[in-house]
Amino acid sequence: MIIDTHCHLDDIRYAEDLEAVLKRAKEQGVEKYIIPGADPQTLSRAVEIAEIYENVYFAVGVHPYDAMHYDRSKLEPFAAHPKCVAIGECGLDYFRLPDDPNEREAYKTMQKEVFIDQIAWAKALKKPLIVHIRKASEDSLTLLEMYAGKEGGVLHCYNADEQLLKLAKRNFYFGIGGVLTFQNARKLIEVYPKIPKERLLIETDAPYLTPHPHRGERNEPAYCVYIAEKMSSLNGLPTEEIEAMTTQNAYNLFGI
């Protein structure tokens, strides 16, 4: 059994064939799913899906690209839902910054403030975090070490920055997705064996980051099998053991 711990089933690209997508995933052994709260505008759809399908859960949060629209008061009712298992995806993303130095620092400060508030919110609710980090490892590490609670969380689409591995001791897990199968994933392949096995999770980030051999197509949870197979080859463990291990890890973190 596999748990896809990060898939955007509320994305409009699944509006017409979600039932078929879940059927294909089940045929490949994917049994449970977590929809991250990346876009407040689709959060209601995430809740709707989780209420229809017993094996679908969701998280509540605001992606750093949408930090300027963050309003915790509007999200709190969703976080009280019994199928909300985490806060996020939240974090820092410095990939696209304003050209003006002053605007750049103001943008970073806004992201940090919103991230800190969501960390505090997760801590108050005793829920884990789903953390997005892009080109911002140092600041993200500092904030998580300063503010995160014992519930920890997952570094979604782990970016292979070795300094983040120290978070494993603070109950943080590492989401491994289709990037691991890319031909240019040398850094992640090099760092991957250093991740404690009890801290590994499988995720697709569907419909994004489609693994080989389906790159260029819409991603979907059925493709978890390609990630598990690549993890198996790198760990020297049977694929079934990788699936069982990551499933148990997901249970441990999210309590599902």
C-alpha positions in Angstrom: 0.0 0.0 0.0 1.2 3.5 -0.8 0.0 6.9 0.6 0.4 9.9 -1.7 1.1 12.5 1.0 1.0 15.5 -1.4 -1.4 15.6 -4.4 -3.5 18.5 -5.6 -6.7 16.6 -6.3 -8.6 19.9 -6.0 -6.8 21.2 -9.1 -9.0 22.0 -12.0 -7.1 19.5 -14.2 -8.9 16.7 -12.3 -12.3 18.2 -12.6 -13.5 16.0 -15.4 -12.0 12.6 -14.4 -11.2 12.5 -10.7 -13.0 9.2 -10.3 -10.9 7.6 -13.1 -7.7 9.1 -11.6 -8.4 7.5 -8.2 -9.3 4.2 -9.8 -6.0 4.0 -11.7 -4.1 4.9 -8.5 -5.9 2.1 -6.5 -4.9 -0.3 -9.2 -1.3 0.6 -8.5 -1.7 0.2 -4.8 -2.2 3.8 -3.8 -4.8 3.7 -1.1 -4.8 7.1 0.6 -4.2 10.7 -0.3 -3.5 14.1 1.3 -4.5 17.3 -0.5 -2.2 20.2 0.6 -3.8 23.5 1.2 -1.9 25.5 -1.4 -4.7 27.7 -2.8 -7.5 29.1 -0.6 -9.7 29.4 -3.7 -9.8 25.6 -4.1 -9.9 24.7 -0.4 -13.7 24.2 -0.5 -13.2 21.7 -3.3 -10.5 19.9 -1.3 -13.0 19.5 1.6 -15.7 18.3 -0.8 -13.4 15.6 -2.1 -12.4 14.5 1.4 -16.0 14.3 2.4 -16.9 12.2 -0.7 -13.9 9.8 -0.4 -13.2 8.1 2.9 -9.5 7.7 1.9 -8.8 11.3 1.1 -7.6 13.9 3.7 -6.6 17.5 3.3 -4.5 20.2 4.9 -5.1 24.0 5.3 -2.6 26.6 4.6 -1.3 29.3 2.2 1.5 28.8 -0.3 4.3 31.5 0.0 3.4 32.8 -3.5 0.0 33.7 -2.0 1.3 35.1 1.3 -0.1 38.5 0.6 -3.7 37.0 0.7 -3.2 35.2 4.0 -6.0 35.5 6.5 -6.0 32.9 9.2 -9.5 33.8 10.4 -10.9 32.6 7.1 -9.0 29.3 7.2 -9.7 28.4 10.8 -13.1 26.8 10.2 -11.5 24.4 7.7 -8.7 23.5 10.1 -11.4 22.3 12.6 -12.7 19.7 10.1 -12.1 16.1 11.2 -10.3 15.3 8.0 -7.8 18.1 8.2 -4.5 16.5 9.1 -1.9 19.3 8.7 -1.2 23.0 8.3 0.3 23.9 4.9 1.6 23.9 2.4 3.4 26.9 3.8 6.9 28.1 3.8 9.4 30.3 1.9 10.0 30.6 -1.8 12.6 33.0 -3.1 12.7 31.7 -6.6 11.0 34.8 -8.1 11.9 38.0 -6.2 11.3 41.6 -7.2 14.3 43.3 -8.9 14.2 46.3 -6.6 16.3 45.5 -3.4 13.9 47.2 -1.1 10.9 45.4 -2.6 12.8 42.2 -2.4 13.4 42.5 1.3 9.9 43.5 2.0 8.6 40.5 0.0 10.9 38.1 2.0 9.7 39.7 5.3 6.1 39.3 4.4 6.7 35.6 3.5 8.5 35.0 6.8 5.7 36.6 8.9 3.1 34.5 7.2 5.2 31.4 7.6 5.8 32.1 11.3 2.1 32.5 11.9 1.3 29.2 10.2 4.0 27.5 12.2 2.5 28.9 15.4 -1.0 27.9 14.3 0.1 24.3 13.6 1.8 24.2 17.0 -1.4 25.5 18.8 -3.5 22.8 17.0 -0.9 20.1 17.5 -0.9 19.4 13.8 2.2 18.7 11.6 3.3 21.2 9.0 3.6 20.7 5.2 6.5 22.9 4.3 7.4 24.4 0.9 11.0 25.5 0.6 12.5 26.9 -2.7 15.8 28.9 -2.8 15.2 29.7 0.9 16.8 26.8 2.9 18.7 28.9 5.4 15.8 31.2 6.4 13.4 28.2 6.5 15.7 26.2 8.7 16.1 29.1 11.1 12.4 29.7 11.5 11.6 26.0 11.9 14.2 25.6 14.6 13.0 28.6 16.4 9.2 28.1 16.2 8.1 24.6 15.2 6.5 22.3 17.7 7.2 18.7 18.5 4.6 17.7 15.9 7.2 18.4 13.2 6.0 18.0 9.6 7.2 17.2 6.1 9.6 19.1 3.8 7.5 18.8 0.7 9.5 18.1 -2.5 12.7 17.9 -0.4 15.3 20.0 -2.2 18.4 18.0 -1.3 19.9 20.7 0.8 21.9 18.8 3.4 21.6 21.4 6.1 17.9 20.6 6.3 18.7 17.0 7.3 19.2 18.1 10.9 15.4 18.7 11.0 15.0 14.9 11.1 15.8 15.1 14.8 12.9 17.5 15.2 10.3 15.1 13.8 10.5 16.4 10.3 10.0 14.0 7.3 11.2 14.4 3.7 8.8 14.2 0.8 10.2 12.3 -2.1 8.5 12.8 -5.5 9.0 12.5 -9.2 12.2 14.6 -9.2 14.1 11.6 -7.9 13.5 9.9 -11.3 14.7 12.8 -13.4 18.0 12.4 -15.2 19.3 15.7 -13.8 18.5 14.8 -10.2 22.1 14.1 -9.3 22.1 16.2 -6.2 19.0 14.6 -4.8 20.2 11.1 -5.7 23.5 11.8 -3.9 21.8 13.1 -0.7 18.9 10.7 -0.7 20.8 7.8 1.1 21.6 10.2 4.0 17.9 10.6 4.8 16.9 8.3 7.7 14.5 5.6 6.4 12.1 6.3 9.2 11.7 9.9 7.8 10.9 9.1 4.2 7.5 9.9 2.6 6.2 9.4 -1.0 4.4 12.2 -2.8 3.6 13.1 -6.4 2.7 16.8 -6.1 0.3 15.9 -8.9 -0.5 17.4 -11.3 3.1 18.7 -11.2 6.5 17.1 -11.4 5.5 14.1 -13.3 8.1 11.3 -12.9 10.0 9.5 -15.7 8.8 7.9 -18.0 5.7 10.2 -18.1 7.4 13.6 -18.0 5.5 16.2 -20.0 2.2 14.6 -19.1 -0.2 15.5 -16.3 1.0 13.8 -13.1 -1.4 11.7 -11.0 -1.2 9.5 -7.9 -0.9 6.2 -9.8 2.7 7.3 -10.7 3.7 6.9 -7.0 4.9 3.5 -8.2 7.7 5.0 -10.2 8.9 6.9 -7.2 8.8 3.8 -5.0 10.7 1.8 -7.6 13.5 4.5 -7.8 13.6 4.7 -4.0 13.9 0.9 -3.9 16.8 0.8 -6.3 18.7 3.5 -4.3 18.0 1.9 -0.9 18.7 -1.7 -2.0 15.3 -2.7 -0.6 12.4 -4.5 -2.2 9.7 -2.0 -3.5 7.2 -3.6 -1.1 9.4 -2.7 1.8 9.7 0.9 0.7 5.9 1.1 0.3 5.3 -0.4 3.8 7.9 1.8 5.4 6.7 5.1 3.9 3.1 4.2 4.6 3.9 3.6 8.3 5.8 6.9 8.3 2.8 8.7 6.9 0.6 7.2 9.7 3.2 8.3 12.3 3.2 11.9 11.1 -0.4 12.5 10.0 -2.2 10.2 12.4 -4.4 8.7 9.7 
